[in-house]
Amino acid sequence: MKKEKNNFAELLQHLSLNDEEQVFVNIAIHQLIDENEREDFVIRNLIGNFRPLALQQKLSPQGLQFFTELVKPNFKDDISLWLPFWLGTIH
C-alpha cells in the first residue's frame, strides 16, 4: 500500500473503524502529518498494532480489509529494494 504521504494520510482520515482500531489510525495520522515520519515507518507501526488484533480475531470487517491491504506485498517496490542484494550474492 505505497502512497504519497499526503494521499496516505487522507486515506487514513477517511477510514471508519471501531474505537480500538481507530486509536492506531489516529496515531498514524499524527505521525505522518505532525511528526513528518516516513510512510514506510508508519505502515510498519500500523501492521505491528493491527497484527495482534488480527491473530485474536478482534478486527472489524473494515479493519480486517484495511490490514489485508497493508500487508499485501508490493512486488514492484520489494524487488527494487532487494535486487541489488540478490545480484550481489551471485558469484
Helices and strands as residue ranges (DSSP letters): H 5-13, H 19-33, H 39-55, H 61-71, H 75-89
